[in-house]
Amino acid sequence: MVWNFNESVRAYKFYAHKDVVLDVAYSPSGEVIASASRDRSVRIWVPKIQGQSLDFRAHMGAVRSVQFSLDGQRLVTASDDKSIKVWMVCRRRFLASFTDHTNWVRSAKFSPDGRLIVSCSDDKTIRVWDMGNGQCIKTFNEIKGPAVDVEFHPSGAAIGSANVGGCVKLYDLRTDSLHQHYAAHNGAINKAKFHPNGNFMLTGSQDSTMKILDLLEGRPIYTLKGHCSAVTSLAFSGDGDFFASGGADRQLLLWKSNFDKDDRARKRPRQLISSKATKSKRDNGPSKPLQVDYDDVKDSETIEKQSPVPSVEDLDLDIISEPKLCQGPIANLPGENVRVEVINMRQKKPFEKGHIAKFGLPESPSRTCLQSPNQTSSVVESLSQQVESLRDTVVLLEERLSIVEDELKK
């Protein structure tokens, strides 16, 4: 579905996938949307009422992740068939396949400059791929549990991962080391997103909460509770002023990002990673494998270094490293028309208050959390304890008032 903040503009629901949609991504220009599905296909959509769509028969298994490169020309997908594939969008052309993972690939993302790809898999590894030569240049081993989401820091010099063990990890690609570790949630973390300024990270978990991490201070600063079930999707707006969250409770919530006000007010902005160091690193080309000794770091992830082995099928290095740009808007490409359902937002009463009230949470029966008997009893017990505490406080105040009255009578 495509929603619009303007109530006079109707929402569109597109039908074409034959199974569950697992991931969606807007192109940087906003012209088109890519969707990945369990039906093993990837589709490129034009978000208009005509419902035009391009179909990529992408993988032999469910496609779990899809992302555009920063220039919008290429698409990277990750699948349960243990592969990562890169596509030329305008030509509808397959470019490369990376196949070193030995289990389902959960996520794959481009670096900001488009020269690297990072991926995570159920084989408990995070791999960094060089688009220039098609080789895996770094491998980070996750000992306790696999990562389910991974992405580059906006500077391109670090990567962040969300782990099934409830922790978030940041790896510095310049030193090939674990940079920060947060035991953030009680349940598995489904998504982790960097704020566009790079100083904060937003996480969403199976425990139904979201947390905002201050990466410069090295601590969580907010816990957000809005969903009644697992938080499965997160996204920041381009300027970072807003973010959206989606959950298994079938709710889509829009939030105002107020936590970066101090950074905006500073004359000299804070930086997690020095821009000079990042620029120097990029000028020297992609990182080469380094041997790092982690024997003295307790319970840390080891980094597997090995001689690079080509892992790309049907690779055209010239096209990948210097792709020829598409002529004209991508949205003008020919595609098939699919069924589109137009939804009148004015008839959707549960969403009216939430939309009008300056991005507040919707007040509707559908927002009510379904609680188990154990949860209900624990809530009642907590409330009774609070009532008892308030009663004790009132009794104490009455005693003090009596003492004051006695003193005044004297």
N, C-alpha and C positions, 0 to 999 in steps of 0.2 A: 504494500500500500504506500501511496505517496500523499503526505499530509501538507496542508498549508496553514500558516499562522493566521492568515486572513480568513475570517469566517465566511466572507462572501464568495470565497473560492472553494469549490468542492474537492473532496478527497477522491483519489482514483485507486481502484483495486484491479490489479492485472492478473490474468489467468493464462498460464501456459505450461508451467512445470507440472510434472505428473507425480511428484512426491514432495516431501517437506523441503522448504527453502532454509538452508543452513547459514548463509551469509549474504550480505548485500553491501555494495560500495558505490558511492557517487564518484564520477570522474572529476578531476580537479576543476575543470571548466564548468561543471554542472550540467553539461549537455545530455549526458546519458547516465544510466545506472547499470551496474553489473550484478547479477545474482547467481549464487551457486546452490545446487540442490542435491538431494539424495538420489535423484533420478539420473545422476552421473553427467548432467549437462550444465553448461554455463550460458546465460542469456544476457544480451545487451539490450537495454530498454531505452526508448525515448519517452520521458515522463510527460506525455501529452495524451489527450483523450483518444487520439487515433489508435494508440496501443501497438506501435510498431516494435518489432523485436527481432534480434539476430540470435541464432542458435549455434553454440559451439558444442559439438560432441566431444567432450574434453577428456574424460577419464574412464577407466574400467571399474571404478568404485565411486562411492559418494564423494562429492566435492564439498569440502568443509570450509574452505577459505578462498576469498577472491579480493584482489586489490589492484588499482591502477598505479602505474608509475606517475611521478610528479608531472611529467609532460603530457600525460593522458594517452600516450601512443601505445603503451604495452600493458599487458595484463598478466598477473601471476596467480596461479591457482594451486591449491594443495588438496590431496585426495587420500581416501582410504586405500587406494591401490599402491601406496607407498612412494608416490612420485610427486614432484613439483614441476609444473609446466609454465612456460612463458609464451605469450601470444602477441601478435601484432594486430591491434584492434581493427584498424581501418581496412586492412587487407584480409581480415578474418583468417590469418595464417598462423600455423603452429611454428614456433621458433626453436624451442629447446625443452628438454626434459632432464631433470636432475633426479637420480635414482639411488643414492647412497643409503637412504633410510631403510630400515628393515621392518618397520611397522607403520601403522596409520600415521599420516602427516596431518597434524591438527591445524597448523597455521603457517603461512608464508607471507613475508612482507618485503617490499623494496626499501632500500636505503633512500634518504632524501635526494641524493644525487643520482640514483638509479644504477649505480655501479655494483652494488652488492644486493644479495637477497639473504634474509635470515629465515630459518624454518625450525619448527619443533615437532617432535614425533613421540608416539607411544613407545618407541625404542629407548626412551630416556636420554635422548641427545638433542642438543640445539646446534644446528650447523649454519655456518656462514659461507655463502657461495659468491665467487667472483664472476660477474657477468662477462668480463673481458675474455676469460679463457675457459669458462665453464667448469672450474675446479672448486672443490670444497677446501677452503683455506683455513677454517677453524672449526673445531668440534668441542663443545662443552658437554660434559657428562653430568646428568642429573641422577644422583645416587638414590635418593629416598623415594622419588616419584617423578613421573614425566611432567613436562610443561605442556599446558593446553593452549596458551596464547603467548605470542611474542611479537615485539615490534622495535624499531629503531628509535633512539632518542632523536629529537629534532635536529641536534647537531650532527648526527650520523656517527659519532665516536663511541656510542654505548648502545647496548640493547637491554630491554626489560622483558622479563618473563613472568607469567602467572602459573603457579604450580598447584597440583592437586592436593598437596599437603597443606594448603592455606597460607603459603608464603610467596612473597614477591622478591625477585632477585634482579640486580642490575650488574651487568658485566661491562667492563671497560675494554674496548677492542684495541686500544693502544698498548695496554700492558698485559692483555689476555688474562685478566684476573677478575675475581668476584669483587665488585666495588661496594655494593650495599645489599643487605639482606633484611627483610621485614617479615616477621611472623604476624601477619596482619589479621587473619580470619580464623574462625573455628571450623569452617568448611572449605571445600575446594574452591579455588578462585577461578572463575570462568573467563573474565576479561580484565585486562590491565591496559590503560591508555595514558600516554603522556599528555600533559597540558601543552598547548602550542608554544608557550615560553620555555618549556623544558625544566621548570623548577618544581613542578608538582606531578603527581601521578594519581589517577583515579582507578579504583579496583572494584569489581563486582563479584559476589561470592554466592555459593550454594546456601550460606547461612542467612540469605535474604537482605544483607546489608551491603552498603558501599562505604569505602573509606577513601579519604583524601590524604595522601602522603606528601609531606614537605621534604623534598629530596635534599635540600641544602641543610636543613636542621637535622635530618635523619630520623624523623619521627612522624607517626600519624597525627593529624591535627583535627580531623572531623570524622565522625561516624554518621552516615546518613541512613535513615530507616524510612522507606516509603513503599517498598514492595512487600507483599505477603508471602512470597515464595522466592525461589532462586533468581538472582539477577543474572541474565544470560547475555545482555548486549549493552555496550556503552559507546558513546561517540561525543566528541567535542565539536562545537561550531568552529569555523575557520579562524575566528579571532579569539576564541577561548572564552567569550562572554557567557555562553550557555553550554550545557551538556544534556544529553538525553540518555535515559536508561530504559531498558525493556526487560521484562521478567517472565517467569513461568506462570505468573498470575494473570497473564494476558493484558497487562497494563503497560502503557508507554508514558513515561513521566518526563517532563521538561524542567530543568533546574537552572537557576541563575548562579553563575560562578562569582561568588563574592570573596573567595579566599585569596585572589590575586590582586586585591586593591593596593596593598602595601607595595607590591612590586611595581605596579603602574605609577605610584607616586614618587618612586625613587629617581633621583637625577642620574645615578649610575646603577643600572639594573644588575641584580644579582645573577650569577651564572654558575650552573653546576659544572660545566665543562668549558674551559677557556677556548674562546673562538680562535685565538692565535694558534693554540696547540692543534685544534681541529684542522685549520687551514694548512698548517705545516704537514700534518699527517696525510691530508688528501693530495697535496702537491707531490708527496713521495710515492704515491700510488697505493694500492691496496696492501693491507698487512700481510706479511709472510708468517708462516708457522714458527712459533718460538717454543723453546723448551722451558717449562715453568715447573718449579719444585713446590708442591703443595703438602709435603709430608708434615710441615710444622703448623698447618692450619687445621684445626679440629672440625670434623663434620662438614668440610667444604667440598665443593664439586671439583673433580679433577678435569684437566683439559688434555684431551687426547691429541697428540701431534704426530703426524705421519707424512710421508712423502705424498704430495698431491697426485691424485689419480684422476684422469679424465672420467667424468660421469655424465656426459651429455650425449644424447642421441640426436642424430640429424642436426647437428649444430652448425649454424652459419654465423661465424664470429663477426664478420663484417656488419651484418645486419643487426646483431645484438648490441655490439659496442657503439655503433653509429647508425641507428635506425633512420631510414628515410621517412620524413614526416608525411603525414596524410595531407592530401590536397582537399581543402574545404572542411566544413564541420563534420564531425563524426556522425552527428544526428541525421545528416542527409544521406547516409548509406542506405541502400535498399534492404528491406527486411519484410518479414511476414506480419500481417495484422492479427492480433490476438484479442480475445474477449476482454473488455474493460467494463468494470462496474463503477458508476459514478455515485458517490455517497454525499447526500446533502447534510452538511454538518449542523445546520440549524435544527434539524429534526433529531439530533443526537443529544437529548437532554442531559445524560450523565456527564457530558464533557463541557457543557456551556459554562458552568461556574468556574471550573478549573481553567478554562481558556481565558475568561474575562478577568479573573482576579489576579492580574499581573503575574502570570505564570505560577500561581499557587497550585496545590494539589487538588485534583478533582474531588468534589464531595458527592459521592454517589453510592448506592447500595453495592455496586460491583467492587468498591474499594474495601469492603468489609473482609477482613481476614477470617478464613475458616480455621478454627482452633480445635485441637483435640481435647478430650476430657482432661488429660494430664495438664495441658497448657492452661485450660480454664481454671482448674483447681489451684494452680500455682499463682495465677493472676489474682484470684479471690483472696488467697492467703496473703499475698503481698499488700493488697488493698486493706485488708483487716489489720495488718500490722501498722500501716500508715495511719489508719483511723485511731488505733490504740495510742500511737505516739502523739497524735493531735489532742486526744483527750487528756493525756498526762500533762501536756503543755498547758491546756486550759485550766486544769486543777492547780498547777503551780502558779499561774497568773492570778487565780482567785485568792490563793493564800497570800501572795504578795500584796494584793489590793486590800485584803483584810488588815494586814499589818500596817499599811499606810493609813487606813481609816482610824485604827486605834491610836496611832501617833497623833493624828490631827485632833482627835477628841481630847487628848491630854493638853 
